[in-house]
Amino acid sequence: MAERAIPDATAIQRQFEAQFAADPNVVGIGLGANAAADGPAISVLVAEPPAAGALPERFGGLEVVVIVVGQIQPH
């Protein structure tokens, strides 16, 4: 992964957060590896599988990886 990729990915992640973090189904947003494991991707943790088209497959040139984790409860 290029050294410059992470700062660029972080900026894209912030843009993604501004657009999608208010969705009540989204419980977390971070950076992870893309499916090929050769570059960054936006990881989106959701409570339930999102409706078709609710989240993009790519954003700002990065793959969007959706992970269903269920509702997160404080302990």
C-alpha contacts under 8 A as a table, 3 or more apart, distances in Angstrom:
res1	aa1	res2	aa2	distance
1	M	5	A	6.66
1	M	38	D	6.13
1	M	39	G	5.45
1	M	40	P	7.80
2	A	5	A	5.16
2	A	6	I	7.82
3	E	6	I	6.69
4	R	7	P	5.87
4	R	8	D	6.46
5	A	8	D	5.23
5	A	9	A	5.90
5	A	39	G	7.67
5	A	40	P	7.28
6	I	9	A	4.89
6	I	10	T	5.98
6	I	40	P	7.16
7	P	10	T	5.05
7	P	11	A	6.39
8	D	11	A	5.27
8	D	12	I	6.38
9	A	12	I	5.01
9	A	13	Q	6.01
9	A	31	L	7.58
9	A	40	P	6.71
9	A	41	A	7.59
9	A	42	I	7.99
9	A	62	L	7.57
10	T	13	Q	4.93
10	T	14	R	6.30
10	T	31	L	7.51
11	A	14	R	5.19
11	A	15	Q	6.50
12	I	15	Q	5.07
12	I	16	F	6.21
12	I	59	F	7.67
12	I	60	G	6.02
13	Q	16	F	4.96
13	Q	17	E	6.11
13	Q	29	I	7.76
13	Q	30	G	7.02
13	Q	31	L	7.25
13	Q	42	I	6.41
14	R	17	E	5.00
14	R	18	A	6.24
15	Q	18	A	5.14
15	Q	19	Q	6.50
16	F	19	Q	5.23
16	F	20	F	6.00
16	F	21	A	7.65
16	F	59	F	7.21
17	E	20	F	5.26
17	E	21	A	4.83
17	E	29	I	6.96
18	A	21	A	6.22
18	A	22	A	7.96
19	Q	22	A	7.50
20	F	23	D	5.70
20	F	26	V	7.57
20	F	55	L	7.97
21	A	24	P	7.82
21	A	26	V	6.24
21	A	27	V	7.90
21	A	28	G	7.74
21	A	29	I	7.58
22	A	26	V	7.46
23	D	26	V	5.48
24	P	27	V	7.29
25	N	46	V	5.37
25	N	47	A	5.32
25	N	48	E	6.55
25	N	50	P	7.49
26	V	29	I	7.63
26	V	44	V	6.93
26	V	45	L	5.96
26	V	46	V	4.49
26	V	47	A	6.52
27	V	44	V	7.78
27	V	45	L	5.49
27	V	46	V	5.32
27	V	47	A	6.48
27	V	71	Q	7.50
27	V	72	I	7.19
28	G	44	V	5.88
28	G	45	L	4.80
28	G	46	V	6.97
29	I	42	I	7.08
29	I	43	S	5.69
29	I	44	V	4.64
29	I	45	L	6.15
30	G	42	I	5.89
30	G	43	S	5.09
30	G	44	V	6.58
31	L	40	P	6.54
31	L	41	A	5.73
31	L	42	I	4.79
31	L	43	S	5.38
32	G	40	P	5.64
32	G	41	A	5.28
32	G	42	I	6.20
32	G	43	S	5.81
33	A	36	A	7.74
33	A	37	A	5.19
33	A	38	D	7.02
33	A	39	G	5.78
33	A	40	P	4.63
33	A	41	A	5.23
33	A	42	I	7.98
34	N	37	A	5.07
34	N	38	D	6.64
34	N	39	G	5.70
34	N	40	P	5.48
34	N	41	A	4.76
34	N	42	I	7.99
34	N	63	E	6.21
34	N	64	V	7.94
34	N	65	V	7.32
35	A	38	D	7.95
36	A	39	G	7.52
37	A	40	P	7.77
40	P	62	L	6.93
40	P	63	E	7.77
41	A	62	L	5.28
41	A	63	E	4.93
41	A	64	V	5.81
41	A	65	V	6.72
42	I	62	L	6.63
42	I	63	E	6.30
42	I	64	V	4.83
42	I	65	V	6.03
43	S	64	V	6.07
43	S	65	V	4.84
43	S	66	V	6.02
43	S	67	I	7.16
44	V	64	V	7.12
44	V	65	V	6.08
44	V	66	V	4.83
44	V	67	I	6.04
45	L	66	V	6.09
45	L	67	I	4.90
45	L	68	V	5.87
45	L	69	V	6.19
46	V	49	P	6.86
46	V	50	P	7.48
46	V	66	V	7.07
46	V	67	I	6.17
46	V	68	V	4.92
46	V	69	V	5.93
46	V	70	G	6.58
46	V	71	Q	7.82
47	A	68	V	5.83
47	A	69	V	5.60
47	A	70	G	3.88
47	A	71	Q	4.80
47	A	72	I	7.60
48	E	68	V	5.84
48	E	69	V	7.45
48	E	70	G	5.96
48	E	71	Q	7.94
49	P	68	V	6.09
50	P	53	G	7.98
50	P	54	A	6.07
50	P	55	L	7.26
51	A	54	A	5.39
52	A	55	L	7.60
53	G	56	P	6.33
56	P	59	F	6.47
56	P	64	V	6.78
57	E	63	E	6.11
57	E	64	V	5.18
57	E	65	V	7.55
58	R	61	G	6.14
58	R	62	L	5.37
58	R	63	E	4.44
58	R	64	V	5.18
59	F	62	L	5.30
59	F	63	E	6.54
59	F	64	V	6.69
69	V	72	I	7.68
